[in-house]
Amino acid sequence: MIETRTLEEIKDVLEYASKTKTSLARIMLDNMIVPLDNGDVDVSMFKEAVELSKGNLRLRASGNVTLETVHKIGQTGVTYISSVVC
């Protein structure tokens, strides 16, 4: 698994994986949730990551995930969601 924090990093990883023989199977999408002023969150980076990966790698959403946002994140199509719930 490799950790990414931006869409540009995801594009770089996908390009690398497409050009080399690698055992890479997962990309961690770290801290890609954008809190909005109205209390909601923007998960569009997750949606774009799913579109970019075209199902070639499994995607794990991580960072700033809460019980309140997990459903919305799950609707983006990511494969896994991880969170620390205290």
N, C-alpha and C positions, 0 to 999 in steps of 0.2 A: 504494500500500500504506500502511496505517496500523498503527502499533504499539500493541498493548494489553498490559496486564499483569494485568488482573483480569477476572472475568466481568462485572462491572458496566460496565467500559469496552466490552467486546464488545457488551453489550446496547445501550449508547448508540450505538455505531457502526452496528449493525444497524437500529436505529430511524431514525437519520439517513438511512441508505442507502435505507430503504423509503419515506421521505417526500420525497426530493429526487432530482432527476435528477443522477446522479453517475457518474463514470468509475471509481469505486472498484471494484476486482476482488479484492483480497486483504487479509486481516487477518493481521498477524504476532502470534502468541501468544508473548510473550516471558517467559521465566523462570517458566513455569507448572508446572514439574516440582517436586514436593515430595519431597525425600529422606526416607526412613523410617529408623527406628532399626535395623531388621534388614538394612539395606543395599539394600533394594528402593526403588522410587520410586512415588509416587502420580501417575497421569496422568489422574485423573478430570476435571480442569479442561479438558483437551483434549477428552475425550469430551463434556462438557457444551457446549463451544464448537461442536463439530460438530453436535450436536442443535439448538442455538440458530440456527445459520446455515442449516439446512435446505437446504444445497447452493447457496444463493444467492451466496456468495462463497467463494473459495478460501482455505484456512487454512494458514499456515506456522508450524510449531513451531520455536522458536528458544530458545537460552539454556539452558545446563546440559545439553545433549544430548551423550551420549557413545556410543562404540561399544557399550557394555554396555546402553544404554537405548533405542537407536534402534528396535529391533524392537518393543518394547512401545509406544513412541510411535506407530509406524506402524500398529499395530492399532487405534488410536483413530479412524481415519478422516480425519485431517488430510491435506491435499493435498500439502504439501511439508514436508520436515524439513531444517533447516540446522544445521551444527555446524562448529566449528573443531577439527580433530584435529591435534595436534602430535606 
